[in-house]
Amino acid sequence: MNALAAYWRSRSVPERRVLASLGALGAAILFVALAWLPLERARARLSAETPRLEGAIATLQRQAEEVKRVRALPALTPSSAAPLASLVSSGALTRTFPGAQAALVDDRRVRVSASDAAYGTLLEAIAAAQSVHGLRVESARIEALPAGGRVRAELTLARA
């Protein structure tokens, strides 16, 4: 430290001004490079992310409202508690799923296959099977067909 103080005292006043100015300039450059630029980059990144995050918040709020609405619905009780074997043999499931074949897997599951069905009709049939027969989709394989809106589907429906 004494060597630095001795060096400073040995300089003339104009040299001290130049050295002090260079030191201040170096400190300003270091401040800009190490503090201000990273903060500015973070601000720009967060500013760009804000609309996406606001959209995500809006989506989550809509989904939370939907969850509240669904939880407020009464529990589904099948209007038909008939055994699955009678549903398959009577053709009730094939009426629910137009153009499909139904086969009993066991006493609580049935497999429904449709080689060419309208996707919207299939979704409506699944909803109907749930509300009317108390069946839920256990597994599903749905493939799009070349014709628009048409699918090939293999569903396994089960009672709880």
N, C-alpha and C positions, 0 to 999 in steps of 0.2 A: 504494500500500500504506500509505503514511503517513497518507493521508486516512481510510482504513478504521480504522487503529489509533487515530487521533485521534477519530474518531466513536465507537468502542467505549469509549474512556476518558472521553468526555464524557457517557456515559449513566450513570444511577444503577444501583446494584446490583440493585434489583427489575426495572428495564428490561432489564438485561443477562440476567437469568434468563429473562424473557419472550422476548427475542430468541434466546437460546440454545435455549429450548424449541421455539420456532417453527422454528428451523434444524434441530434434531434431528427434529422432526415432518416437515418438508419432505424431509429426507434419507431418512427411513423410507418416506414415500409414494413417492419416486422409486425406492427399492430395490424396493418391492413392485410398482410399475407396470412398471419396466424389467427386473427380474431375476426375481423370484419368480413373477409371473403367467405370463410366457412359459414358464418351466420347468414350471410346474404344468400348463399346457395341453399341452405336449409329452408330459409324463408320462401324462396322461389319454388322449391320442391313441395313444401307444405301448401303453398298457394295453389299449385297445380293439382294436388291431391284432394283439396277441399271439396270440389264438386262431386267427385267420385264417392268420397266418404259420406257426403250429405245424401247422395242417392242410396247408398247402402243403409243409412239410418232410416230413410223413408221406407225402404223395402222391409227392413226389420220391424218397423212400427206397424206396417200393414200386415205382416205375417203374425205379429203378436195379437193384433185385433182379430185376425182369422182364427187363431188358436183359442182366444177367449170365446168367440162365437161358437166354434165347434164344441168346446167343453161345456157350453151352456145348453147344447142340444140334449134332449133326452136320449138315453141309451137305446140302441136299436134292438128291437125284439122282432124276430121273424114272425110274420103273420101265418106262415105255414111251417109247422114243426114236423111235417111228414118225414119219414125216413128217406134217406138219399136214394135208396134202391127204388122206392115208389116214385120219386121225382124223375129218375132216369127212365124207368119203364113206362111211366105215363106220358113221357114226352114233354113234361113241364119245363125242363131245362132247355130243350131244343126250341121250344116256343120263345123262351127268354133270349136265347142265342140263335137267331135265325140262320139257317144254313149250316149249323154246327152239329157234330156228333158228340154225344155224351157217353162216357163209360165209367162205371163205378170202380174206384180203386180199392176202397175199403169202406167200413161203415161210417166214416166221417169225412171221406174225401172222394171227389169225382173229377175226372179229367174231361175237359171240353176241348175239341179240336175244330177249327174252322179253316178251310183251305183258301177261302176268298171271302172276306167280310169287310164292310165299311168300318173304318176306324172309329168314327163317331158312334155308330150303332153298337160296336163292341164295347165302348166305354159305357154307354147307356145300359147295355145288357149286364155289365159287371155291377153297376149301381143297383139295377133291379134285382139281381141275384142276391145282393147283400141285403137290400131292404125287404124283399118278399120271402126269400128262403133262408136268410141268415148265413149266407155263404161269404167267405172272404177269400181273396186271392192269396194262395200260398206260394205259388210260383207261376211265372208267365214267360213265354217266349213269343215275341211278336216280331215278325219280319215284314218289311214294306214290300209290296208287290209293284211291278212296273206301272200299273194303272194308278193314277193319283188317288190318294185317300183309301186305298185298298190294302189289306194286310192278311197275312197268314198267321194264325194264332194257335198256341197250345197253352191252355191254362189248367192249373190244378186248383180247384176250389175246395175249401174245407170249412167245416163247422167248428166253432170254438168249443 
